[in-house]
């Protein structure tokens, strides 16, 4: 059987379909429309009044109230797309990063810039859980650690290719990073040394790492890759405990076609549950899988989305509820205990590019290529679940 090869026109047509979605309804309770181009990233304050920061292709970042959309301040000075926004643990500072490599910190109380640094193109930003240390991965493979706003700096040198993703351990003493060549590294923050390294190989990842997460109990690290695999690593010894795959095994009759399709079953997002029992994985082609890491069994598996999953987020207080967002413009709430889809939320006219949940779990925040951020309410559905009425 001949394999159809997509040409550029086919890919452009698919992109147009995702940019020009026509949802049958709008489930959102509020739409923030201050951006003039695609909105790439979102962050929610972790303490005090709940505020949002959103950054986008218009080179802008807004800090605003999700209740009414009122803007507290903007973050000027970026000359390229703002692709990363993050609040410090105490919500005292906001960090913003752009594709030109400019990283800035803003004091939330005054809205003023208090610090900046220039690196190669920013890939990701994340704050330490207890102090104002900011971690940043860049396209040149370097990872930077700063004491903000004082500026004390550590640099974890170029490993191999872009530093695609990274995360602090909850112990605050280590971090894990994934790289474009498929490598995973666990670093000691104090000594700036690599504790354990997992180079690309048939036993590990064979292509770029896309996401990493650190177990809340400091015992495991998970990494996802373009090759459709997830590594589970014991962080204290560097032992590879398991290698999971979200790729569907090809049938003999359609081997070549299935192999081509499997190449597109990359892992896009993963997250350990707060209970430490599960790891949720979102993949290309709309796949959502939840593994019980205590039994090595699949708890939930579904192709509920019609296109790539963008992000997986657990409910902050209800350990069995999971949210997934997709470039098909939808968000799905899942009940992991029953392994069922609970609710579908739609309304965006283009792909969802980022997802966050309010601190109380009653609101979903989504950033989209349709130039908006939407707010969806979850409380009625969650109340229904708690009363066993749905």
N, C-alpha and C positions, 0 to 999 in steps of 0.2 A: 504494500500500500504506500502510495506517495505521501510524503510529509509536506504539509503546507508551510511555507516559510513566509512569515509576515514581512511585508515591505513597509517603508516609512509612512506611506499613506494610510495603511491599516492602523499603525500605531497612533498616528495623528487623529484618526477617526475615533479610536478608543479613548484617547485623552479628551477629545471634544465631548464624548458622551459623559465622562466623569466631571467635566467642568460645567456642563449644561444639563444637570439633573433636573427632573421635573417631579418633585415629590407630590404625592396625592393629597398631603395635608401638612400642616406645620404644627408640631406638638410643643414647640418651645413657648415658654412664658415670657421671655424677653429676648430682644435682639440688639446687640451692640454693633453699631455700624459706623464708627468713627474712622476706621481704616479705609484706605482708598485702593488697596490691592490685597493679595492673598495674605491671610493671617497664619503664621507658621507655628507659633508657640504660645503657651499659657502657663501661668503660675498662680497659686493661691496662697495668701498669707497663712502662716501656721499659728498665729496668736493674735489677740486683739480683735478689732473689727475685721470682718472678712472682706478682703479686697482682691482684685484680680490685676495681673499685669499681662498684656498681650503685645506680641511683637510680630512684625510682618515684612512683606516685600516692599512696602512703602517707606522703608528705612525708619519706621516709627515704633516707639513703644509707649503705650498708654497705661497709666495706673488708674483704675476706676472702680466704682461701687457696682456690684452685680444686682443690687436692688433696684436701681433706677438708671444706671449707665452714666452717672455724673463722673466726669474726669477730674481726678485730684491733681495730677500733673502729667506732663509728657517728659520724655527722656531725649533731649536733642543731642546732636553731635555725631550720630551714626550716618555713614555715607554709603552703606550697603544694607542689604536685607538683615533685619534683626531676627536671628534664628534661635536664640536661646534667652530665656528669662528665668530667674530663680530668686526666691526670697530666702534670706538667712533664717536660721533656726528660731530666732526670736522676732523675726519680721522687722528688725531694725534697718536692714539694708536690702536693696534689690540689686541684683547683678543682671547686666544685659550684654550680649555678645553678638557680633555681626560677621558677615562673610568676608569683610576686609581684615578681620583679626582684631578689631577694637573691642576691648572688654572694659566696661564701666561699672562703677558701684554708686548707688544713689542712697542718700539717707531718707528714709520714709517719712520721718517727722517733718522735714523741711522741703523735700523734693529736690534737693540740691545734689549735684555730682560731688563725690568726696574722694574719688580715686579712679585711675584708669591705667591700662596697660595694653601694649600692642603685641600680638602674636601672629602666627600664620592663621589662615581661615579657621574660625571657631567651629568645632564639631559638637561640643557639649559643655555644660556648666552644671556643677552641683555643689551645695554647701555642706560643710561639716554639721553633724547633728547637735553639737554642744558649744562650739566656739565659732568665731567669724573667720573661718578658713574656707577659701573658695578654690575649688578644683576645676581645671579646664583642660580639655583635650583639643589638640589642633591637627590640621590636615598634614603637617610635616612630621607627625608621629611623636612630637614632644607633649608632655603633660606638665602643667604648671600648678603649683600650690602657693596661694598668697594668703597672708594675714591682712585682712581688709579692716580698716583703711590704712593701716600702718605701712603696708607694702613689702614686708619681709617675704622673700621669695625662695622657693625650692623648685628645681626643674628635674623631672624624670625623663632622661634623654631618649631621643629618637630610638624606637624599637625596630619596627619594620613596617613602613607604610603609615598611613593615617591612623591616629588614635581615635577610633570610631565611637567608642562608648566607655563609660567608667562609672564606678560607684564606690562610696565609702563603705567599709564595714561598720556595723553598729557599735563596735568597740572603739571606733574613732582612731585606731592606731594603724590600720591597713586600708588599702584600696585595691580594687580589681579593675583591670582595663582590658579591652578587646581591641584588636588591630586588624587592619585591612588585609594583611597577609594570612589571617586565620589564627594568629597567636593569641593566647590569653596569658596575662601576667598578674601575679599577686605581689604587691609592693608594700614594703615597710615605709611608713611615712616619715619616721624619725631619722632613719639612716639612709633613706633614698636608695634602698637596695631591693633587688628582685628576690623574693622569698621562694616563689615557685613559678615556673614557666612551662607553658604547654604549646610547643611549636606546631605549625601546620603539619599534619600527617594523616594517613588513613585511619589511625587510631583516635586522633583528635578531630579538629575541624580541617576541612580541605579547601575552604574559601573564606572570604571575609567574615569576621565576627560582626554581628549587627546589634547585639544587646547583651548586657550582663546584669545580674542582680545578686545581692548578698543576703543570705538567710538572716532573719532577725535574731537568731540565736548564735550567730557568728560561726556556725559549724559547716555551712555549705556555701558554695558559689555556683551559680548557673550562668552559662553562656549560650547564646543562640547564634546561628550562622546562616549564610546564604546557601549552604549545602543542605539545609533542612534538618540539621541536627542540633541537639541540646546536650551540653556536657554538664554533669553534676560532679563537683569536685569537693573533697573534704579539705577545708581550708587550713586545718592545723597541720596536716601531713602532706598536702599536695597530691593525695591519692585520687585517681579518677574512679569514682564510684559507679557511674552509669553513663551510657551514651544513648540518648533517646532520639528517635527519628519521627518527624511528622510527614515524611514522604511516603506516599502510597506505593506499595510494591507493584511494579508493572506486570501486566499479564503477558503471557507468551505471544498471543495473537496480535497484541498492539504494543510490542516491546519498544520499538523506536519512538512511536508517538508518545507513549507514556514516559519514556526517559526525558523527552523534551519538556513534557508537562511538569515532570518532577523537578526539573531544574528551576522551575518557577515557584516551587513550594518552599521558599526560604522562610526562616523564622524572622518575624518583624518585631515582636515584643514578647517579653516574659516577665513574670513577677511571682515571688513567693507570697503566700497568704500570711496574714498576721498571725494565724494560728500555727504557722510553720508546718502544717500538714500537707499543703498542696503547692504545686507550682503550675501556673496558668501560662499557656503559650498561644500566641496569635501568629498566624502565618499568611503567606500569600494565598490567593484564591479563596479567601474568606474563612479559613480554617481556625477554629478555636478548640484547644485541647487542654484539659486539666488532668494532671497526674497526681495521684496520691503517693507522695514520696516515702511514706511509711510502709506501703505495701507493694510499690512499683506497679500499681494497676492504673489504668485509665479510668478516671471518674466521670469525665464528660468529653464528648467529641462531637463536633458539629460543623457543618459548612453553612452557618446561619447567614453570613454576609455574602453578597454577590461579587465582591472584589476584595483586594488585599486588606487584611486587618492592619490598622495603624498603631493601635495602642491597647494594652490590657491594664485595667486598674481594679483593685479590690475595694469593696465598700469599707469605709474606715472603722465601722463598729460591728457590722453583721458579717461574720466570717464566711458564710456560705454564699454571699452575693458577689457577683463579678460583673464588670462592665467591659465591653469591647467596642471599639470604634473602627470605622472602615472608610476607605476611599469611595465606597458607594453612597456616602453621605448619611449613614445610619449609626445609631448606638443601640446595642442590645444589652439588656440586663439578664443575667443568667443565675439560676439557682443551682449551685453545685451539688447540694445535698440530693435534689431530685433529678439532677442532670437534665434540666429543661430550660428552655427559653421562657423568661417571664414577661418581658415587655420589649417592644421595638419602638425606638424614638427616631422620627424623621423630621425634616424641615429645611435642611440645607439644600441649596441649589448647586453645590459642587462638593468635592471631596473634603472629608474631615481630615485635618492635618495634626491636631493635637486634642487631647482629652484630659480633663481633670474633674475631681469630685469635691464638693464642699466638705468642710470639716465634719459636719453632722450627717453627711451622706444623703441629704435631702435634695440636693441639686447637682445636675450634671452640667459641666461647662465644656463647650466644644469650639475649637478654632477651625476655620474653613477657608478653602480657596475661593469661596463666594464673597470674600472681603468682610465677613461677619464673625462675631462670636455669639453663640446662642446658649441660652439657659433653659434647661429642661427640669421639671419638677418630678421627684421620685416618691414623695411622701405618701400619696394616696395608695400607690401600688405596694409600697413597703408595709403600710398599715394593714392592707388586705392580706399580705403574706403572713404577718405576725398573728392575725386573727384566724389564719387557716381558711380564709374565704376564697382564695384564688391560688 
